[in-house]
Amino acid sequence: MSNLEKIPVTILTGFLGAGKTTLIRNLIIKNKSKRLAVIINEFGDLGVDGEIVKQCSDETCPEENILELANGCICCTVADDFVPTMQTLLDGKYLPEHILIETSGLALPKPLLKAFEWPEIRSKLTVDSVLAVVDAEAVVNGVFAPQMSSEIENRQKETYVEHETPLSEVFEDQINCSDIVLLTKPDLVENTSVARDIIMKEMERNVPILEVQSGNIEADLILGINAAAETDLENRKSHHDGFDDHEHDDFETFSVSIPTISDLESFKMKIKKLIDENEVLRIKGFLRVEDKPLSLIVQAVGKRLSVNFTDTQMTNNSTGNLVFIGEKEKINQKIIEAHLLSGQS
């Protein structure tokens, strides 16, 4: 079977909170032709992004075709999770014409590409492209590649020693596996050329960089690339090449149950104080607010906080939950729980 006869798969990689879910929502809403399927992978044990995407399901992307894999990275659980999930889609009622995979923000895309070599997969699917979704503000602020003094940089070059941070390794692996880099949140930086320069410095291959505001981009710019990325593994450099396993020992995730909130403004101030005083990479979840029919969605990326009401359904009618992700030794569950639950009944 030629690649043109296989079902194309687009892999969306990109760090926590870069805008992958927003992009997928827009692709679903604007799509009027192809039947889509979506697989969403969460690093935490609670699914949030899947519920957000299901809200915009329609006849071209039915809810049955939106599947969620929580509590782990899809790149580490190929046999247990990924292959059976793909088989479910292929055997399902609504055979997709294009599949979108949103990896967790900490996932490395290359191990997932290797999964397309599995016999159950390679005869039916091909990777149309890998899209790396990159947060322009995070790049400019040095989240992934902190600025070093010229003295330290020269010393590293002289001794051939690399001192990569866990964040920089994930960032570099994601962009170096990509066919297109999507630069999101361009409005949050004074000049996107700074972010572009940093990205291009880390790139091993020359790939296009497209700016995307609020997930809005024409589908034909990023779908139908026909890259067959699974056949091009040797040109996609990874820090983990030569290793059989990819672990996430550098990162930690946990969830905190939150009772119904009586004073929303006070709680927002509490969250803001928490992210100002703690090194939290990502917060997301749904909460209940007293006398409000809609659930409250809380999203934080670094120091950025967004709190809005949404009609996305919560799985638990009485208790809210927030998922926290951070680097080990830099995030403390007990401190965060005590801070959030102080004053709660």
C-alpha positions, -999 to 999 in steps of 0.1 A, spaced: 0 0 0 14 34 -10 14 63 15 -13 80 -5 -36 51 3 -29 52 40 -47 73 65 -26 105 73 -17 113 109 -6 147 121 14 147 154 12 179 174 41 182 198 50 212 219 56 221 255 30 225 282 5 252 275 19 261 241 -16 261 224 -20 226 210 -55 221 222 -66 255 210 -52 246 175 -70 213 174 -103 229 184 -100 254 156 -91 227 130 -123 208 141 -145 238 140 -133 249 105 -132 214 90 -162 208 67 -149 180 45 -128 153 61 -139 130 89 -114 136 117 -103 117 147 -83 131 176 -61 114 202 -52 136 232 -25 125 256 -22 139 291 8 137 314 -14 141 345 -39 116 358 -69 138 350 -81 146 315 -87 183 309 -79 188 272 -101 160 260 -131 175 277 -123 208 260 -120 193 225 -152 171 229 -171 203 234 -167 211 197 -173 176 183 -196 174 153 -205 152 123 -171 155 108 -154 147 142 -179 127 163 -173 124 200 -166 87 195 -135 97 175 -121 118 203 -100 96 225 -80 105 256 -50 88 271 -42 102 306 -16 95 332 15 91 311 32 99 279 21 82 248 57 79 236 64 56 266 33 34 264 32 24 227 23 -13 232 -1 -7 261 -19 24 250 -10 38 215 -14 7 193 -47 -4 209 -61 31 207 -52 34 170 -68 0 164 -100 12 181 -102 41 157 -96 19 127 -122 -6 138 -147 20 149 -180 31 134 -166 63 120 -134 55 101 -113 87 101 -98 102 69 -73 122 90 -60 116 126 -47 144 149 -25 133 178 -19 158 206 10 146 226 15 156 262 37 187 267 65 166 280 64 139 253 92 134 228 78 129 193 105 106 179 96 75 200 60 80 188 72 81 152 90 48 158 56 33 167 45 37 131 69 9 123 47 -16 142 30 -41 118 -5 -32 130 2 5 122 26 8 92 3 -9 67 -26 15 74 -12 48 86 14 73 77 26 104 95 16 134 74 37 157 95 50 166 129 40 200 140 59 216 169 38 242 187 61 267 204 51 295 228 68 326 216 67 343 251 82 313 268 111 311 243 119 348 246 118 346 284 144 319 284 122 291 297 138 265 274 172 280 267 184 303 295 209 329 285 245 320 294 274 343 298 298 341 269 325 328 292 304 297 302 293 292 266 329 292 254 340 269 281 314 244 271 325 245 235 361 240 245 354 210 267 326 196 245 304 193 275 267 200 272 248 211 302 212 208 290 183 214 313 153 190 313 132 218 296 158 225 270 161 189 260 124 185 256 122 217 236 151 208 213 138 173 207 104 186 198 115 212 172 142 189 157 115 163 150 92 187 134 83 194 98 67 228 106 72 250 137 40 269 147 49 300 168 20 308 191 11 337 213 30 362 190 10 391 205 27 385 239 62 395 227 75 428 213 92 412 184 88 376 172 122 377 154 139 371 188 119 339 193 126 329 157 163 334 161 164 313 192 145 285 176 166 285 144 198 284 165 186 251 181 173 236 148 193 208 132 171 210 100 156 239 81 119 239 85 92 266 81 82 287 111 46 300 109 30 324 133 -4 313 148 -26 336 168 -53 319 190 -50 287 171 -62 303 138 -44 290 107 -56 277 74 -58 239 75 -42 234 41 -10 250 54 -4 223 80 -25 193 68 -17 173 37 20 178 39 27 141 30 60 141 48 59 104 57 79 113 87 81 77 99 105 70 71 128 99 79 139 91 115 176 94 110 173 131 101 153 139 132 179 143 159 170 135 196 189 137 229 176 103 235 189 86 204 204 52 213 182 48 244 155 22 245 134 40 271 123 76 276 114 84 312 101 115 328 120 114 360 128 151 358 91 160 361 63 155 385 25 158 383 -3 156 408 -39 167 412 -56 186 440 -93 183 448 -109 217 454 -144 220 471 -169 244 457 -156 280 457 -176 306 475 -154 337 468 -141 336 433 -120 368 434 -103 356 466 -95 322 451 -80 339 419 -57 359 441 -47 327 459 -38 310 426 -19 341 415 1 342 447 8 305 444 23 307 409 42 338 418 59 321 447 63 286 434 80 271 403 50 256 386 52 248 349 15 241 343 -19 242 360 -51 232 345 -85 219 356 -122 226 362 -137 240 394 -172 246 408 -182 281 419 -211 287 443 -244 298 426 -228 295 391 -243 270 366 -211 269 345 -179 253 355 -147 274 359 -117 264 338 -83 274 353 -52 274 331 -17 286 340 15 284 321 44 296 342 33 330 356 4 334 330 -30 328 345 -64 324 327 -96 319 346 -129 317 327 -163 301 329 -171 274 303 -199 251 295 -175 221 293 -190 194 314 -172 183 346 -170 146 353 -176 152 390 -206 174 399 -194 184 434 -156 186 435 -132 204 412 -97 193 404 -65 211 394 -36 193 378 -1 206 386 31 199 366 66 210 376 102 199 378 110 175 406 126 191 436 112 224 424 75 217 431 61 206 464 26 190 466 21 195 503 29 232 502 6 237 472 -23 217 488 -19 236 520 -19 270 502 -50 261 480 -71 246 508 -65 271 535 -98 288 544 -118 262 524 -147 245 542 
